[in-house]
Amino acid sequence: MFDKKQRDKLDKRIALLINWKDAIPAAEFQRQCKRLLEEFNTERHRSFWYIISNETVHTLEQRYESLEKIGIGLRGLIAGIQPLTNELEVVQGSFLKEEEITVIEYGKNLCEQWRSDLSLVSTCTREADVIAAKQTLRLIEESLRLHAEALHVFQEADGILSVLQR
């Protein structure tokens, strides 16, 4: 082969790209990985006499590195989503324990909004999206904890008032 080094570089990146595709369950990220993987394979499986240019390899490597940065950010985001989802279920349960319909409806709407925002966090397609998603995740976490704490305080106060009224 005229360009064994170039093909070896592509083989290494293909292996790494497959690992990233399998490691991150976000659908958009996997779609991007598949598309780049197809391009890598197209270049890799050209006829043996076809010389793969340095520019082509360099361009594919740059695209891989960009995708890898997104993958690193997404891995952290996805790891942060599950604990918040669990906490969201607890807060939603606390809202449902309330007696007033308006509080229950408010809690239901708020929890639906948080759930929707959490589902959007893993749809990052650019590095800038990952940064924005991290901020969104922090805001949801803070808001969720503040509402949980407020609910707890109100439920304690409600308990004290019910004891005093007896």
C-alpha positions as CSV (number, residue, x, y, z in Angstrom):
1,M,0.0,0.0,0.0
2,F,1.2,3.5,-0.9
3,D,-0.3,5.1,2.2
4,K,-0.3,2.6,5.0
5,K,0.3,5.3,7.6
6,Q,-2.7,7.3,6.6
7,R,-4.9,4.2,6.6
8,D,-3.6,3.2,10.1
9,K,-4.5,6.7,11.3
10,L,-8.0,6.2,10.0
11,D,-8.2,2.8,11.6
12,K,-7.3,4.2,15.0
13,R,-9.9,7.0,14.7
14,I,-12.5,4.5,13.5
15,A,-12.0,2.4,16.6
16,L,-12.2,5.4,18.9
17,L,-15.3,6.7,17.1
18,I,-17.0,3.4,17.6
19,N,-16.2,3.5,21.3
20,W,-17.7,7.0,21.6
21,K,-20.8,6.0,19.6
22,D,-21.4,3.1,22.0
23,A,-20.6,5.0,25.2
24,I,-23.0,8.0,24.7
25,P,-26.7,7.1,24.4
26,A,-27.8,10.5,23.1
27,A,-29.5,10.0,19.7
28,E,-28.2,13.1,18.0
29,F,-24.6,12.4,19.1
30,Q,-24.9,8.8,17.8
31,R,-26.2,10.0,14.5
32,Q,-23.3,12.4,14.1
33,C,-20.9,9.5,15.0
34,K,-22.5,7.3,12.4
35,R,-22.2,9.9,9.7
36,L,-18.5,10.6,10.5
37,L,-17.9,6.8,10.8
38,E,-19.3,6.4,7.3
39,E,-16.9,9.1,6.0
40,F,-14.0,7.4,7.7
41,N,-14.9,4.1,6.2
42,T,-15.4,5.5,2.8
43,E,-11.9,6.8,2.8
44,R,-10.5,3.8,4.5
45,H,-11.9,1.3,2.1
46,R,-10.9,3.0,-1.2
47,S,-8.8,0.8,-3.5
48,F,-5.3,0.1,-2.4
49,W,-3.8,2.2,-5.2
50,Y,-5.8,5.3,-4.2
51,I,-3.6,7.6,-2.1
52,I,-5.4,9.2,0.8
53,S,-4.2,12.8,1.1
54,N,-2.9,14.3,4.3
55,E,-5.6,17.0,4.0
56,T,-8.4,14.5,4.0
57,V,-7.0,12.7,7.0
58,H,-6.4,16.0,8.8
59,T,-10.0,17.2,8.1
60,L,-11.5,13.9,9.3
61,E,-9.3,14.0,12.5
62,Q,-10.4,17.6,13.2
63,R,-14.1,16.6,12.9
64,Y,-13.4,13.6,15.2
65,E,-11.7,15.8,17.8
66,S,-14.7,18.2,17.7
67,L,-17.1,15.3,18.2
68,E,-14.9,13.9,21.0
69,K,-15.2,17.3,22.9
70,I,-18.9,17.1,22.6
71,G,-18.9,13.5,23.8
72,I,-16.8,14.3,26.8
73,G,-19.3,17.1,27.8
74,L,-22.3,14.9,27.1
75,R,-20.9,12.1,29.2
76,G,-20.9,14.4,32.2
77,L,-24.3,15.8,31.4
78,I,-25.9,12.4,31.1
79,A,-24.4,11.3,34.4
80,G,-25.9,14.4,36.0
81,I,-29.4,13.8,34.6
82,Q,-30.2,10.5,36.4
83,P,-29.8,11.8,40.0
84,L,-31.9,14.9,39.1
85,T,-34.6,12.7,37.5
86,N,-34.8,10.7,40.8
87,E,-34.9,13.9,42.8
88,L,-37.6,15.2,40.4
89,E,-39.8,12.1,41.2
90,V,-39.5,12.8,44.9
91,V,-40.5,16.5,44.5
92,Q,-43.4,15.5,42.3
93,G,-44.5,13.1,45.0
94,S,-44.3,15.9,47.5
95,F,-46.4,18.2,45.4
96,L,-49.1,15.4,45.0
97,K,-49.3,15.1,48.8
98,E,-50.6,18.7,49.0
99,E,-54.3,19.2,49.6
100,E,-54.8,22.3,47.5
101,I,-55.5,21.7,43.8
102,T,-53.6,24.9,42.8
103,V,-50.4,23.7,44.5
104,I,-50.8,20.2,42.9
105,E,-51.3,21.8,39.4
106,Y,-48.4,24.2,39.9
107,G,-46.2,21.3,40.9
108,K,-47.4,19.1,38.1
109,N,-46.7,21.8,35.5
110,L,-43.3,22.7,37.0
111,C,-42.2,19.0,37.1
112,E,-43.3,18.6,33.4
113,Q,-41.2,21.6,32.5
114,W,-38.2,20.3,34.4
115,R,-38.6,16.9,32.8
116,S,-38.8,18.5,29.3
117,D,-35.7,20.6,30.0
118,L,-33.8,17.5,31.2
119,S,-34.7,15.6,28.0
120,L,-33.3,18.5,25.9
121,V,-30.0,18.6,27.8
122,S,-28.7,15.5,25.9
123,T,-29.4,16.8,22.4
124,C,-26.2,18.8,22.1
125,T,-24.7,19.0,18.6
126,R,-22.0,21.6,19.2
127,E,-19.5,22.4,22.0
128,A,-21.4,25.6,22.7
129,D,-24.6,23.6,23.2
130,V,-22.8,21.5,25.9
131,I,-21.9,24.7,27.8
132,A,-25.5,25.9,27.6
133,A,-26.8,22.5,28.7
134,K,-24.5,22.5,31.7
135,Q,-25.9,25.9,32.8
136,T,-29.5,24.5,32.2
137,L,-28.7,21.5,34.3
138,R,-27.3,23.6,37.2
139,L,-30.4,25.9,37.0
140,I,-32.8,22.9,37.1
141,E,-30.8,21.4,40.0
142,E,-30.9,24.6,42.0
143,S,-34.6,25.2,41.3
144,L,-35.5,21.6,42.1
145,R,-33.7,21.8,45.5
146,L,-35.2,25.1,46.4
147,H,-38.7,23.9,45.6
148,A,-38.1,20.7,47.6
149,E,-36.9,22.7,50.6
150,A,-39.8,25.1,50.4
151,L,-42.3,22.2,50.1
152,H,-40.7,20.6,53.2
153,V,-40.9,23.8,55.2
154,F,-44.5,24.4,54.2
155,Q,-45.5,20.8,55.0
156,E,-43.8,21.1,58.5
157,A,-45.7,24.4,59.0
158,D,-48.9,22.8,57.9
159,G,-48.3,20.0,60.4
160,I,-47.7,22.4,63.2
161,L,-50.9,24.4,62.3
162,S,-53.0,21.2,62.2
163,V,-51.7,20.3,65.7
164,L,-52.4,23.8,67.1
165,Q,-55.9,23.7,65.7
166,R,-56.9,20.6,67.5
